[in-house]
Structure formats: C-alpha cells, structure tokens
C-alpha cells in the first residue's frame, strides 16, 4: 500500500460496530510476488510490480515476464492500461514521473520517458500517472502537477504531440473517453466553496470543447465518474455534514442535466438495468428513472471497529452480487438486489508484519468471468471462485 494511502486513512482505517459473518472461503490460488497493479489481458492476467508478468487465471502460474527499469524508491503505478498498448507510470521522489509504454505482443519496452516535476510544481499530493490509450492516441494526465499536466504522446516514441494545463487538483480517476472526446476531471478549489470541473477536450488539438463546473469536494481519493450511455454520474460530498451532490451530465450537449442533494453517497461504480450503484461505507442502489434510493447498507462499523471501504467495488450481474474491499483484512459480499451483507471474506489469512504501516485488506478488485481477483495491501494477488462466495 502506498504511503499516501496510509496517511489519508489515519486512525479511521485501523480502528471501532456490528458483527458480520466471516467465511473461510478457500482461494483458488495466491500469488505472493510483489504486485502493485493488475488487469485482465486477453486470456491472461497482466501484473506490474518489480517486473512485468502475465499469470494464468486458472492456476496462478506465471506465463511470461519481462524486467522493468523501475527507479529505486518509485511510487506506483496508480493505473495500468493493458490494451491496445501496455501503459503505466511511476512517481520518482524529487525527480518527476516515468511513463512507460510496452509492446503487448513482444513484451519489449517501446519507450520510457521522464517528465520532471520540481517541488514548486507539486500540488496537493503525490504526482501520479494516469494513462488512457486509444487505437489512434496515447493520452496521459499527471495528477497533482501545477503546470502542464495533460499530454497527448506519440505511441511510437513518447514524444509530445500536444500538452496543456488543466487546473488543478486532478482527481484519482481523472480521464475518460466518450464520443471521440477526452474527458478530464479536475478539482478547482477546496474549502467551503469547493467545486471541480468536467472538461471535454478535442483529442486532435488539445483545445477545450466545453467545461462544466460541479459543486462539491473530492471524496478522499474516490472521486470517480461513471459513464452510462450519454450520461455521466458524479458524486461529490459537501462539508460539513453528510450531504452529497449527485451531478448528472449530458456528455453530448456538454450540459448539466441536474444536481441532486442526497446524503451519504460515495463513488458511483456501476450501472445496470436503470440502477446506479454507489460504493463507500454506505453502499447504495439508486433508481435513475424514479430518482429514488432502492436500498442502502451501512458499513461504517463492523465487529467493534470503524471500517474503511477501499477502491472501486465490483458488480457481478450474473450472481447478483457486489464485492467491496476494506482496508484491514477482508472484503464484503452484498446482494445487489437488496444490499444484504451475505459474507465477509478474510484475505489476511494470518499474515503478520513488523511494519506498523502494513495493511492487509482488499484494495483492488477485478472480476474476470467467474474469478474474483483481490489485490491486497501487502501486494499479493488472491483469486477466488465467485461460486464459493
């Protein structure tokens, strides 16, 4: 787990509620080699840690690997792109960020480029690389960089096609693509009058097509946007209190359809059959047609301790389940029909560490057919059959 994640959690992710069933679901396999990020890669799993590897999803055995020129003490990656090119990046302390592009067939590094960042250019956190790769374009946003931070790079050599500055405090999942436009989330101000912007950018020129201000704070690194059809759903808390603004944006017209005030909403992560699903410590199902909450579950405390839900949950439409990771040692299994907690699955499995900053929870979840992959805080990957959950 990255240092900034630990510091953001503070005591809340480590401490004080109601009993939950904990099942001893046996994993199909456990990969203990260092893995920072992973994604589906055809019929394999692509991982980045100290090396670039592919894993057989059935057995967990390594199929291919390649050495990486990872700088000493580098942080990240925050995001891994697996197709049509492999792309990711690291933050190198007091230097800048390295952006890496790898050929997916040969596993050879096509190019590795450093973008230098001075201490004066750092803003609001650790700079991280968020790539978005299209068949005809390679785009990168460098979060927390107070200067040119959005780039279109040449996929063959990494040279800059265009670059621009999107002010400021770029959020955790800032880039998306819709209707041949690059969408960029940014955080403009913080404090009592906090708001952010959603930008649509011409991918050819880098010029703004439209820009919409959206009221609200960032959500502790979970400030994500969900695209469903031609609409975007953005949830942003409004402090003090538990109010949240749910913004609904028409991505074709570049217009805000409406903003609703709903208490205790967190990041939207899935849309299915007219229902928008939100994660966080109060996972919620919301009917987009009736504009009404279908169900909500309170996971703010369990087993006498405060719970912190980590990362993006996963909706399993086939089994009508939702999987939510938490930071300490487990993930929750909820019914997507009514929000009932069906299980809590231990992923720590008795591991200990002399490092007090080590967390063992489920920080990254991916669903690949009938396989749930769990990335833990101590950089292991654990695979579960969804039938066992």
N, C-alpha and C positions, 0 to 999 in steps of 0.2 A: 504493500500500500504506500502511496506517495506521502511525503511529509506534509504537504499542504492539506491532504485529506484528513490526516490525523489531527492537525491543528484546527481545522474547521469543525470537526466533531466535538473537540474539547471533552468535557466530562460527560456530556449528554449521551454520546455513543457508547459509553462504558459502564453506566450505572443502572435504578429502581423501580407491577401491576397484576395481572390475572394469569392463572395457569393456562398453558397451551399444551396439547399433546405433542410429544416429541417422538418421532418414529425413527427406528434404526434402519432406514432404507439402505440396502447394500448397493454401493455404486458398481457399475459395470467395470470401471477402471479408474485409476488415479494416476495422473502424470505429475511427478514431484519436481521435474526440471523447471527452472525459473521461466515463468510465462507472465508477461505484462499485459498483453492483449491477444485476442484470438478472434477469428471469424470463419464462417463457412467458406470453403474454397473448392467448388465443384463437388466431388465425392470425398473430399478430404477436409481436415481442419487445419487452417493456417495459423501459426503462432509466432509471436515475436517476444524474445527475451534476450538472453546473451547471444542467441543465434536465431536464424530464420528456419522454421521447421514446418513440415506437414505431418499430421497424425492420422492414422486410420481410425475413423469414428467408431468402428465396431470393437476393436481390440485395444486402442490407445497406443499402439506401437508406432514408432517413428518410420516414416516412409522416405522423406528427403530432408536434407538440412544444408544450410549454407552459412558460412561465417559472416559476421557483420562487423563493420568498422565503427563500433559503438564507442564514443568518447568516454573516458573514465569519469565516473560520478554523474553521468547523464540521467535526467529525469524523463519518464515517459516510456513508450508513446502513450498519448491520450486517445488516439484514434488510429485504426488500421483499416485501410481500403484494400480489398482483395481482387477487384476486377474493375475495368479491363487491365489495369496495371496494379502492381502491389505498391502501396504508398503509405508512409508513416513518417514520424519525426521525433526528435528528442530535444529537450532543453539542456544546454551545456552551461553550467553555472558560470556567471560573469563573462560569458563569451557570446552566446546567442542561441539559435536553434539550427539543428541539422535536419534537412529534408532529404528523404531517401526514396528513390524510385527503383523498383526491381522488375526485371522481366519475369512474368509468371510462368513461362514455359521453361526457360533455361535456369531460373533461379539466380541469375547473374545480376549484380548491381548495375543498373543502367547509368545512374548518376547519383551523386551525393553532394548536396550544396548547403553551405552555411550562410545564414542570414545573421549578421552581427547585430546585437542589441546592447546598447550602453545602459548603465544603471539609471541614467536620466530618462531613458525611453521606456523602462519598465513601469507598469501601471496596474495597481490593484491585485497583483498575484503573480504566479509563476507563468511566464510565457510558454505556450504550448502550441503544437502544430495540428491543425485540423484540415486535412486534405479532402477534396472532392474530385473524383476523376470521372470524366465523361469520355466517350469514344473519340471526341474531337477536341478535348480540352482538359487541362490539368490545373486545378484551382486550389489555393491554399489560403487559409486565414490563420494568422499568428495572434492568438489571444493575449491580452494584457501587454500589447506593444503600442506605445503612444507615439506612433509615426506610421509610415506606410505599412499596412498590415494585411491587405488583401492583394493577392498576386494571381495572375494567370501566367503559368510557366510553360515552356515548350516541352512536350513529353519526351522528346528525344535527347535533350541535353540539359534541361532545367533552366535555361536562360529565360529572363523575364520578357514576357510579351507585353504586359501592362501591369501596373501596380497602383494602388490608391490607399487612402486612409479612410476607414470607417470609424467615426468617433463613437464612443470609447467604451471601455469595459466590455469587450466582446464576451459573450456568454459561453457556457460549456459546450453546447452543441449548435454552433453558430451558422453552419452552411447547409443549404438545401437547394434542390433544383425543381423548377416547375415551369412548364410551358416555354421552354427554351430561355429561361431567365435564371440567373443566380440569385438566390435569396440569402440575405445576411441579417442575422440578429445582432443588435448591439445594445449596450446599456449606456445611456447618455448622462443621466445624473443619478445620484443616490441621495438619501436623506428624506425629509418629509415630503418633498415634491418629486419623488423618484419616478422616472419613466425610461423607456427604451424605444428603439426604432426597429421597424422591419423594412429593410431595403430590398428593392428589386434592381438588379444590375444587368446591363447589357453585357453578355459574355464576350462579345467581339471587341468592344471598345473600352469596357470598364466604366462607362457612364451610368449614372442613376436613371432609372426609368420612372420609379416612384418611391416614395418614402412615407411611412405611416408611423406616427408616434403612438406608443402603447403605454398606458399608465401602469405603474407598479414596480416593485423591487425584483431583483433576481432571487432565486429560491435556493441559495446555498449550493450552487453548482448543478442544480436540477432544473435549470431554466430552459426547458426544451419546447420545441414547436412540433405539433402533429399536423401533417397534411393529409386530408381526406378528400379526394376529388379535387375540386377547385377551391376548397376552403382550407384555411389554416386555423388551428385552435392553439391559443397561447394563454397560459395561466400565470399570473404574477401576483404575489402577495402584496397587501397594502398594510403597512405597520403604522401604529401599534394595533394590537388585536389580531383576530384570526380571519379577517376579510381577505378575499382574493378577487381580482378582476379576471374574468374569463373573456378574452378578446376573440372575436370570430371575424376573419378577414377574407374578403373576396380576392383571390390571387390573380384572377383575370383582369378585373377592373382596377385593382390596386386600391381598394376602398375598405374601410372598416364597416362591417355589416352592423355589429352591435358589440357592446361591452356589458357584461352581466356581473353583478356582485354576488358571490357565493362563498360562504365560509369554508375554510379548511380544504381548499383544493391544492393539489400539488401538480407535478408534471403529467401532462397527457401522454399516453404511450401507445394506445391502440384505438382503432375504430372498427366496429363490426356490427352490421345489421342495424344501423341507426343509433348505436350506443357508443359514446366516447368513454374510455376508461382512463382514470387518473390514478397515479401511484402515491408515493409518500407514506406517511404514517397514518393517514386516513384514506385508504384506497376507496375510490368512488366510481360508480357507474352512472352515467348521465345520459338521459334520452335527448338527443339533439332536436327532435321534432317537437316534443312536448316541453322542452326546456325545463326538465324536472329531474331530480335525483331519483334513480331507481333503487339503489342501495348504497350503503356506506358502512365500512368496518373500521373500528378504532383500534389501531395497533401501536398507540403511543406508549403503552407499557404492557409488559408481559413477564410473568414469573418473578415479580418483585423488582423489576429493573426497567429503566427507560429504554425504549427500542429506537434505533435509527435505521430507517429503510434506506438502502444504498442503491444508487444507479437506477437503470430503467427496468421495470418489471417486464414480464413476458406473458402474452395472452396465447393460450393453447386452445384454438377454436374447436379442434377435434374432440378433446376431452373435456371441454368447458371448464378449464382451469386457468388460474392466474398464479404465476410464480413471482414472489417478491423476495429479494435478498435483504438481509440485515447485517450490520457490521460486526457483530460479536462472534457468532459461531453457527449460523443457520440460515435457512430460507423458509418462507411460509408458502403453503399451498392453499389457495382460496377457490371457492366455487365462483365461476364468472356469472352464474345465474342469480345468486343472492348474496355473495360476499362472505359466506360462512367459512371460517377457518377450518379446513379439513385436516391439515397436518402442519407440523413444523419439523423440518429435516435437519439434523445435525451434520455439519460439514467439517467441524473441527476435528472430530474423531480422536480426541485425547492428545492432540499435539500441544506442546509447550515451547516456550522460548524465554531466554534470559533477557530479551529486549522488551521493555515495557511498552514500546510503540507498536509492537506487532499485534495486528488484529487478524482474526481467522474467518471472518464472515464471508458471505456471498456477495462480492462486489460487482460481478459481471455475470449475466445470464444470457445464454443463447439457446434457442430451440432449433434443432436440426432433425426434421422428421419426427421420429419417436424418441429422440435423445435430448435430454436437457443437460447442457454444459454449464458448469459453475466455475467461475474464476474466483479464487479465494484471496483474502488479504495478504497471505504469505506466498502468493504467486504460484499456487498449484492449480491444476485443472482437474475437476472431478466430473465424471459422466454418469448420469442416472437414466434408466429407462423410465419414461413417463408412465408406463403401466404400473410401476412399483410405487408411485407417489399418490 
